[in-house]
Amino acid sequence: MCEILIKINCRHCQSSKVVKNGKKKNGVQNLLCRSCQKQFQPMYRNKGADPQIKELVVRLLERNSSIRDIAELLGISRKCVLANLCRQGNKICIQPAQQHYTSVQLDEVWSFVSKRKKGKYWLLYAYSPETDEVLAYSCGSRSAKTVRELMKKLKDVKIDEYCTDHWKAFAQVLPSEKHTIGKAYTKAIEGVNTGIRARNRRFVRKTTCFSKKKENHLAALNLMFNYRNKHKAKHHTF
């Protein structure tokens, strides 16, 4: 008789320092990684609990796959996909990478949340052409209140110039001595708007795809902008 030993690496950090750590209520062996101190199972009865499946869900969400498509392709529930969306998206905070920017462009893009009949839900964000980076964003109505919320997120950053279109709410909030108005000064961010519509179906004009809850919508935005800021050299239409 021979004994066959199977080496198992941690599903979270891929470390080989894995030991047995009791059993679950269903009788399945539980394992512990001594490197990252996380627990896992060698095989998961529920596919949605598998760390590798969770990571794949996030990768697919970043690449603009829909909730229903991901659930169908991976054999998990839509509730599981949405839970991963919110869990990972809520961990992310979009923040400027620098303390000083020469010129920043601001613009707004609309979408829907919950129901189309409730009206448009506006995304207002700040973009730096010099670093190709989305600095911050705010969501809400198309009003000066949403502009102020965005400016609060930029209060610790020194910005020499704000470039916007002729939307009057910008003029109400932005300091006039730093405010440059005109479509000629917002060409870069207009290109980002096109990329947003291409990479997130919630922003496609006349779309039937939109989040049922604001929490899901904001988590999707965090994933999208975080992915864009990290992969500047790889994106083309975004």
C-alpha atoms as one frame of an Amber mdcrd trajectory, in Angstrom:
protein
   0.000   0.000   0.000   1.257   3.468  -0.863   0.191   6.833   0.482  -0.443
   9.661  -1.988   0.199  13.149  -0.653  -1.305  16.161  -2.422   0.381  19.506
  -1.859  -2.072  22.399  -1.484  -1.136  26.060  -1.794  -3.099  28.852  -0.165
  -5.943  30.068  -2.391  -5.378  33.642  -1.196  -1.597  34.185  -1.299  -0.383
  30.948  -2.976   1.901  30.171  -0.027   2.821  26.533   0.614   2.704  27.009
   4.416  -0.717  25.384   4.805  -1.859  23.262   7.762  -5.068  21.522   8.783
  -7.319  23.607  11.022 -10.272  21.481  12.094 -13.406  20.761  10.118 -16.458
  22.746   9.090 -19.954  21.931  10.341 -20.595  20.059   7.109 -17.592  17.820
   7.752 -15.294  19.391   5.145 -11.630  19.765   6.118 -10.633  23.336   6.959
  -7.143  24.648   6.172  -5.124  27.558   7.541  -2.373  29.484   5.772   0.415
  30.419   8.186   1.622  33.150   5.842  -1.555  35.248   5.465  -3.512  33.675
   8.381  -6.560  33.114   6.176  -8.665  29.973   6.233  -9.977  28.091   3.232
 -11.176  24.695   2.050  -9.465  22.379  -0.463 -12.773  22.077  -2.368 -15.852
  24.293  -2.117 -19.372  22.912  -2.384 -20.597  26.452  -3.000 -18.684  27.869
  -5.977 -19.417  31.428  -4.926 -17.370  30.952  -1.734 -14.218  30.012  -3.626
 -11.616  32.864  -3.389 -10.522  32.218  -6.980 -14.104  32.590  -8.219 -14.462
  35.813  -6.210 -11.318  37.214  -7.808 -12.536  36.216 -11.270 -15.866  37.971
 -10.638 -14.035  41.233  -9.908 -11.839  40.884 -13.019 -14.933  40.357 -15.186
 -16.710  43.328 -13.606 -13.692  45.510 -14.370 -13.859  44.400 -18.002 -17.526
  45.445 -18.337 -19.158  42.008 -18.146 -22.761  42.222 -16.967 -24.080  40.788
 -13.704 -26.223  38.214 -15.515 -23.409  37.195 -17.877 -20.988  36.602 -15.003
 -23.566  34.575 -13.064 -24.326  32.450 -16.123 -20.696  31.854 -17.159 -19.379
  31.038 -13.671 -22.409  29.073 -12.495 -23.135  31.273  -9.486 -26.106  33.404
  -8.457 -26.616  37.068  -9.360 -26.839  37.786  -5.628 -23.333  36.391  -5.230
 -22.001  38.601  -8.066 -23.596  41.718  -6.563 -22.216  40.850  -3.113 -18.700
  40.661  -4.566 -19.255  43.923  -6.453 -20.198  45.804  -3.290 -17.612  44.087
  -1.097 -14.700  44.914  -3.391 -16.008  48.263  -4.627 -16.590  49.609  -1.112
 -12.965  48.915  -0.197 -11.759  51.348  -2.863 -11.373  55.085  -2.365 -10.549
  57.145  -5.453  -7.976  59.739  -4.404  -5.472  62.006  -6.206  -1.985  60.504
  -6.466  -0.285  63.927  -6.264  -0.599  67.035  -4.110  -0.337  69.496  -6.988
  -1.815  69.638 -10.512  -1.325  72.357 -13.094  -4.640  71.870 -14.878  -7.695
  69.748 -14.054 -10.768  69.273 -16.230 -14.285  68.730 -14.855 -17.300  67.321
 -16.653 -20.529  65.430 -16.041 -22.054  62.233 -17.475 -25.560  60.939 -16.815
 -26.959  57.488 -16.145 -29.947  55.943 -14.347 -30.356  54.268 -10.957 -33.371
  52.227  -9.830 -35.765  53.372 -12.591 -35.502  55.403 -15.763 -38.667  57.277
 -14.788 -36.936  58.734 -11.724 -34.703  60.801 -13.965 -31.009  61.003 -14.645
 -28.388  60.325 -11.995 -25.330  62.450 -12.722 -21.672  61.541 -12.383 -19.410
  64.565 -11.948 -15.666  63.926 -11.931 -12.259  65.598 -12.106  -9.611  64.466
 -14.595  -5.938  65.389 -14.961  -4.673  65.249 -18.586  -1.038  65.532 -17.460
  -1.193  62.293 -15.438  -4.137  60.667 -17.288  -5.820  60.162 -13.922  -9.338
  60.459 -12.534  -8.799  62.375  -9.286 -12.234  62.177  -7.651 -15.934  61.998
  -8.416 -19.338  62.713  -6.924 -22.840  61.606  -7.891 -26.252  63.165  -7.540
 -28.402  65.783  -9.216 -27.062  68.160 -11.860 -26.629  71.014  -9.407 -24.070
  73.137  -7.576 -24.461  70.805  -4.570 -22.851  67.947  -6.480 -20.027  70.274
  -7.596 -19.394  71.233  -3.961 -19.234  67.571  -2.960 -16.581  67.023  -5.616
 -14.587  70.060  -4.493 -14.561  68.772  -0.903 -12.723  65.696  -2.136 -10.128
  67.937  -3.793  -9.689  70.364  -0.903  -6.246  69.013   0.086  -4.903  69.234
  -3.478  -3.376  72.359  -4.991  -4.858  72.966  -8.445  -3.745  75.930 -10.573
  -6.539  75.814 -13.146 -10.014  74.295 -13.483 -11.275  73.773 -17.051 -15.004
  73.231 -17.631 -17.771  73.736 -20.158 -20.420  76.469 -19.842 -22.574  74.676
 -17.261 -23.512  77.452 -14.789 -23.107  75.306 -11.623 -19.339  75.234 -12.196
 -19.181  79.036 -12.210 -21.170  79.168  -8.966 -18.675  77.021  -7.056 -15.230
  77.230  -8.672 -12.951  80.210  -7.892 -13.246  82.628 -10.814  -9.506  83.425
 -10.909  -8.722  79.743 -11.574 -11.707  78.924 -13.760 -11.289  78.570 -17.540
 -14.510  78.047 -19.510 -14.932  76.598 -22.985 -15.205  73.338 -24.903 -11.752
  73.970 -26.348 -10.292  73.354 -22.878 -12.181  70.116 -22.120 -11.273  67.979
 -25.134  -9.305  65.474 -23.043 -12.107  64.773 -20.581 -14.627  64.499 -23.424
 -12.508  61.605 -24.683 -12.678  60.015 -21.236 -16.481  60.393 -21.348 -16.498
  58.332 -24.547 -14.340  55.720 -22.834 -16.692  55.562 -19.842 -19.639  54.866
 -22.129 -17.628  52.168 -23.921 -16.357  50.491 -20.740 -19.446  50.756 -18.525
 -22.825  49.937 -20.040 -24.621  51.940 -17.341 -23.561  55.087 -19.211 -24.451
  54.025 -22.746 -27.027  56.382 -24.236 -30.513  54.826 -24.458 -29.258  51.885
 -22.392 -31.520  49.409 -20.624 -28.677  48.502 -18.234 -28.570  50.337 -14.916
 -28.125  49.561 -11.217 -31.144  48.933  -9.031 -29.417  50.475  -6.017 -27.074
  53.447  -5.574 -24.738  51.227  -3.526 -24.215  48.951  -6.540 -23.775  51.922
  -8.864 -21.103  53.571  -6.691 -19.250  50.288  -6.164 -19.137  49.795  -9.950
 -17.731  53.323 -10.379 -15.014  52.641  -7.805 -13.978  49.472  -9.633 -14.032
  51.217 -13.012 -11.987  54.283 -12.031  -9.561  52.270  -9.898  -8.934  49.910
 -12.817  -8.458  52.833 -15.202  -5.997  54.649 -12.960  -3.931  51.499 -12.427
  -3.821  50.406 -16.071  -3.266  53.658 -17.954  -0.776  52.089 -20.379  -3.105
  49.207 -21.265  -6.424  50.911 -21.972  -7.305  52.042 -25.480 -10.991  52.902
 -25.698 -10.899  53.830 -22.009
